[in-house]
Structures are given as C-alpha cells and as structure tokens.
Amino acid sequence: MKWILLVMICWGAECQTMYEEFIYDNQEDCLTQAAIVSDYAQMTYPNSTGKVYCLTQSEFDAWLQKGTAKPSSSI
C-alpha cells in the first residue's frame, strides 16, 4: 500500500493544507516522517495549530475529490 503525508496548519482561523509529492511504501516510514514534520512545525510556528496525517492512496484521492478524507493515522 502507498502512503502520502498531508499537513494541515492553521494560524487563527486561516488554515492551509500541504502534501508531499513523495509516496511512502509503508505506513511506518510515513509516520516516522510525519513525527519529524510535526516537531519541526511546532518549533518553527509555535503560535499555530494543526495535524500531520498519513493517508492511503485511496484516502488521498478522496481528499482531492472532496477536500476531506478520514485519515488512517495522524501525528
């Protein structure tokens, strides 16, 4: 199964979503990178809120279609 890292970050009521173009071969690798990204975001943007998700390819495709997806796992 393929995994995609999705980052949602908010400053007040304004939020942005970003994702990596890199595809992870397994959930463990994606979650490892997600923890690194989460720590970096918390240190770099301490006044922000957000989440980092690892989505399966089908969840990511649904998110692209509808703008939302129920994540399998998050950091």
Secondary structure as GFF3:
##gff-version 3
##sequence-region A 1 75
A	DSSP	beta_strand	3	11	.	.	.	ID=ss1
A	DSSP	beta_strand	14	19	.	.	.	ID=ss2
A	DSSP	alpha_helix	27	44	.	.	.	ID=ss3
A	DSSP	beta_strand	49	56	.	.	.	ID=ss4
A	DSSP	alpha_helix	57	66	.	.	.	ID=ss5
A	DSSP	beta_strand	73	74	.	.	.	ID=ss6
###
